[in-house]
Amino acid sequence: MERVTELGRITLSGEVVATLAGMAATECYGIVGMASTRLKDGIAELLGRENLARGVEVHVDGNELEIHLYIVVGYGTRISEIARNVTEKVRYVVESMTGLKVRAVRIHVQGVKVGYQP
């Protein structure tokens, strides 16, 4: 992904955008963590903070991004509220830090963790 400014050209890797999106998502209430984008035997693998980019897919179309987040939520939380909050925060953080337009944020709930304490 490239962005040209009056000062020069900025090239961002997809992993940078994925890490920004993963960090923004995990700061939201109700998110226990990020999950692997590949489900093994229907079991969501909870990723640590060092692997946030692995729970995110970034698709580039010109200067627009489509971000897919694979998350694990806490039991007893309202998933629709969490998805709305995560979508807004990820869109804001990525657009403000990269200058690129986020066309869509897609939320994939990969699991629910019991015993979650906010």
Backbone bond lengths (Angstrom), bond angles and torsions (degrees), N, CA, C in turn:
res aa  C-N    CA-C-N  psi(-1)  N-CA   C-N-CA  omega(-1)  CA-C   N-CA-C  phi
1 M - - - 1.436 - - 1.516 108.08 -
2 E 1.283 115.00 128.95 1.450 119.43 -179.05 1.512 110.56 -122.40
3 R 1.308 113.69 146.59 1.452 121.13 175.47 1.517 106.55 -133.80
4 V 1.330 116.06 126.52 1.453 121.12 -179.69 1.523 108.16 -103.18
5 T 1.335 115.77 127.06 1.462 121.83 177.01 1.528 108.34 -120.26
6 E 1.323 115.92 176.82 1.467 119.44 178.15 1.527 111.75 -66.71
7 L 1.338 117.51 -18.59 1.459 121.84 -179.86 1.531 113.17 -91.59
8 G 1.322 116.20 -15.65 1.458 118.59 -179.58 1.510 112.28 150.98
9 R 1.318 115.97 -163.14 1.468 123.22 -177.06 1.527 109.19 -107.61
10 I 1.330 115.89 134.37 1.465 121.96 177.65 1.519 107.64 -115.69
11 T 1.324 116.23 126.40 1.457 121.47 178.05 1.523 108.84 -112.81
12 L 1.327 116.15 124.42 1.465 122.49 178.83 1.518 109.33 -112.15
13 S 1.320 115.99 136.25 1.459 118.90 174.72 1.534 108.65 -82.66
14 G 1.294 115.75 157.90 1.462 120.29 177.13 1.513 112.02 -62.07
15 E 1.323 116.51 -30.15 1.463 119.93 -179.40 1.525 111.91 -68.48
16 V 1.320 117.55 -32.72 1.465 120.72 176.71 1.522 110.02 -63.75
17 V 1.319 116.29 -47.46 1.465 120.81 179.14 1.527 109.91 -64.07
18 A 1.323 117.29 -40.90 1.468 121.12 179.35 1.528 111.08 -63.75
19 T 1.321 117.36 -40.18 1.470 120.41 178.76 1.521 110.78 -66.70
20 L 1.324 117.68 -42.56 1.464 120.70 176.81 1.532 110.66 -59.40
21 A 1.320 116.28 -45.37 1.467 120.74 -179.41 1.526 110.70 -65.06
22 G 1.336 117.33 -42.33 1.465 120.90 179.25 1.516 112.40 -64.16
23 M 1.331 117.02 -41.18 1.465 120.52 178.71 1.526 110.72 -65.60
24 A 1.328 116.98 -42.85 1.466 120.65 178.99 1.525 110.72 -62.91
25 A 1.323 116.76 -41.52 1.464 120.43 -178.51 1.523 112.03 -65.36
26 T 1.329 117.53 -43.18 1.468 119.85 -176.11 1.526 112.59 -71.28
27 E 1.325 118.02 -13.93 1.461 120.93 176.03 1.522 112.29 -80.68
28 C 1.324 117.72 -10.05 1.466 121.92 -177.30 1.530 111.49 -81.45
29 Y 1.323 115.76 145.56 1.453 122.45 177.70 1.526 110.12 -60.89
30 G 1.311 116.49 136.91 1.457 122.10 175.74 1.513 114.59 94.00
31 I 1.331 117.39 -13.67 1.460 120.68 179.53 1.522 108.67 -87.68
32 V 1.319 115.91 121.29 1.462 121.34 177.20 1.522 109.43 -83.19
33 G 1.323 116.47 -36.43 1.460 120.50 179.60 1.505 111.00 173.16
34 M 1.319 114.13 -175.98 1.452 121.52 178.24 1.525 108.14 -96.70
35 A 1.322 115.28 150.71 1.460 120.80 179.33 1.514 108.94 -114.74
36 S 1.297 115.90 157.29 1.455 121.01 176.29 1.525 108.97 -61.79
37 T 1.312 116.42 146.23 1.464 120.33 179.37 1.521 112.13 -72.41
38 R 1.325 116.11 -13.14 1.466 120.80 177.90 1.525 109.24 -112.21
39 L 1.324 115.85 120.28 1.462 119.96 176.04 1.516 109.53 -83.47
40 K 1.314 116.35 131.43 1.460 121.27 176.93 1.526 107.96 -107.40
41 D 1.314 116.82 116.47 1.460 122.76 179.60 1.528 111.72 55.72
42 G 1.332 117.53 31.46 1.454 121.38 178.16 1.516 114.01 74.33
43 I 1.328 118.47 13.05 1.461 121.81 -178.02 1.526 108.59 -110.02
44 A 1.338 116.10 125.57 1.463 120.58 178.81 1.520 109.32 -80.65
45 E 1.314 116.20 128.38 1.462 122.41 177.89 1.530 107.79 -92.49
46 L 1.330 117.20 115.92 1.456 121.79 179.78 1.520 109.20 -76.06
47 L 1.332 116.29 126.61 1.457 121.47 -176.68 1.520 110.76 -95.97
48 G 1.313 117.01 148.19 1.453 121.85 175.75 1.521 111.05 -78.84
49 R 1.327 116.95 173.89 1.470 121.48 -177.53 1.529 112.33 -62.82
50 E 1.328 118.10 -25.31 1.457 119.35 179.73 1.526 112.18 -75.87
51 N 1.323 118.35 -10.63 1.465 122.53 -177.90 1.522 112.93 -115.80
52 L 1.321 118.46 27.39 1.460 120.91 -175.60 1.523 112.88 -59.36
53 A 1.307 117.54 -36.63 1.461 120.90 -178.17 1.524 111.85 -66.34
54 R 1.336 118.14 -24.53 1.470 120.39 -179.95 1.520 111.82 -70.86
55 G 1.317 118.38 -18.22 1.464 121.39 178.46 1.514 112.49 -94.77
56 V 1.326 116.67 14.25 1.459 121.83 -176.33 1.524 109.60 -134.89
57 E 1.323 116.14 138.29 1.463 121.89 171.03 1.518 107.94 -117.25
58 V 1.319 116.68 134.32 1.462 121.71 179.19 1.520 108.18 -118.49
59 H 1.332 116.22 125.13 1.462 122.13 176.50 1.520 107.67 -112.99
60 V 1.325 116.19 131.46 1.463 122.02 -176.62 1.519 109.17 -108.47
61 D 1.340 115.06 132.74 1.461 121.71 174.98 1.527 107.01 -133.29
62 G 1.317 116.14 92.42 1.464 120.58 -174.86 1.522 109.36 70.13
63 N 1.334 116.50 -119.51 1.462 121.41 176.21 1.516 111.77 -103.87
64 E 1.317 117.72 15.18 1.463 121.58 178.79 1.518 109.97 -111.35
65 L 1.323 114.60 145.65 1.459 121.34 -179.39 1.512 110.77 -115.01
66 E 1.317 115.43 147.58 1.462 122.11 167.70 1.518 105.08 -122.98
67 I 1.340 115.83 123.49 1.456 121.45 -174.39 1.518 109.28 -114.01
68 H 1.339 116.32 127.86 1.459 122.57 176.05 1.529 107.57 -109.17
69 L 1.335 116.69 123.67 1.465 122.28 179.88 1.523 109.39 -111.45
70 Y 1.315 116.45 131.59 1.467 122.89 178.50 1.529 106.34 -110.10
71 I 1.338 115.92 108.56 1.456 120.40 -169.92 1.522 112.33 -121.51
72 V 1.333 114.45 161.52 1.463 123.11 170.83 1.520 105.82 -119.56
73 V 1.326 116.03 128.69 1.466 121.03 -178.15 1.528 110.14 -107.74
74 G 1.320 115.02 161.62 1.451 120.75 177.61 1.515 111.52 -81.87
75 Y 1.320 116.00 143.93 1.467 121.56 178.50 1.526 109.43 -62.84
76 G 1.320 116.44 137.73 1.454 121.25 177.42 1.518 113.63 91.13
77 T 1.306 117.25 -0.59 1.465 120.03 177.93 1.524 109.27 -95.24
78 R 1.315 116.08 154.41 1.462 121.17 179.66 1.529 108.81 -84.33
79 I 1.314 115.84 109.56 1.459 121.66 -173.16 1.524 111.75 -62.48
80 S 1.330 118.62 -38.53 1.464 120.30 -179.87 1.531 111.56 -63.67
81 E 1.319 117.89 -38.33 1.476 121.75 177.10 1.512 110.92 -67.20
82 I 1.333 116.35 -43.61 1.459 120.68 178.98 1.524 109.48 -60.50
83 A 1.320 117.53 -46.19 1.463 121.49 -178.73 1.527 111.07 -61.27
84 R 1.323 117.50 -42.10 1.466 120.95 178.95 1.527 110.89 -63.77
85 N 1.341 116.75 -46.65 1.466 121.01 -179.91 1.525 111.76 -63.15
86 V 1.327 116.39 -44.04 1.464 120.52 -179.83 1.523 110.08 -63.69
87 T 1.318 117.44 -44.10 1.459 121.75 179.57 1.525 110.95 -57.80
88 E 1.332 117.17 -48.32 1.462 121.21 -178.84 1.528 111.77 -64.16
89 K 1.335 116.46 -44.67 1.461 119.61 -177.03 1.524 111.60 -67.73
90 V 1.328 117.20 -45.34 1.466 120.82 -179.65 1.523 110.20 -62.19
91 R 1.322 116.89 -44.63 1.467 120.61 179.04 1.532 110.09 -59.13
92 Y 1.331 117.43 -47.58 1.464 121.96 -178.66 1.534 111.61 -62.05
93 V 1.341 116.56 -49.47 1.468 120.55 -176.81 1.527 111.22 -63.21
94 V 1.315 117.40 -48.27 1.462 120.26 -177.06 1.524 110.93 -65.82
95 E 1.336 117.87 -44.75 1.458 119.58 -179.72 1.524 112.04 -65.71
96 S 1.333 117.42 -41.19 1.462 119.32 -177.26 1.529 112.15 -73.18
97 M 1.322 118.53 -30.12 1.460 120.31 -177.90 1.528 113.72 -89.62
98 T 1.321 117.91 -23.35 1.465 119.98 -177.49 1.518 113.46 -111.74
99 G 1.318 117.61 -23.31 1.457 120.75 -175.64 1.513 113.24 79.27
100 L 1.329 117.09 3.02 1.464 121.34 178.34 1.521 110.00 -92.05
101 K 1.321 117.27 150.64 1.462 123.01 -179.94 1.520 109.44 -84.52
102 V 1.339 116.40 130.79 1.463 121.63 175.44 1.521 107.38 -97.04
103 R 1.325 116.00 110.28 1.457 121.50 -178.92 1.524 111.26 -72.65
104 A 1.347 115.93 -39.95 1.463 119.05 -177.22 1.521 110.19 -155.77
105 V 1.327 114.82 147.06 1.463 122.25 170.97 1.521 105.74 -120.37
106 R 1.302 117.03 118.88 1.469 122.56 -179.03 1.523 108.24 -106.26
107 I 1.322 116.03 128.04 1.459 122.08 -178.56 1.530 108.63 -103.77
108 H 1.339 116.19 127.98 1.460 122.55 176.26 1.527 106.95 -119.74
109 V 1.325 116.82 108.37 1.468 120.34 178.93 1.519 107.42 -82.00
110 Q 1.342 115.95 112.98 1.450 121.94 -175.59 1.525 112.69 -94.00
111 G 1.328 116.68 -13.64 1.460 118.34 -179.04 1.513 112.24 -176.16
112 V 1.327 114.56 167.41 1.458 123.47 176.76 1.509 107.18 -126.13
113 K 1.317 116.48 127.58 1.467 120.68 -179.00 1.527 109.21 -100.25
114 V 1.313 115.65 124.56 1.467 121.85 177.97 1.516 108.23 -82.32
115 G 1.322 116.41 144.17 1.451 120.15 178.63 1.505 113.04 87.86
116 Y 1.326 117.63 17.57 1.454 122.75 -179.40 1.517 109.63 -72.71
117 Q 1.318 116.48 130.39 1.461 122.95 176.12 1.523 108.80 -119.72
118 P 1.363 118.31 113.80 1.471 119.99 -178.42 1.519 111.99 -66.60
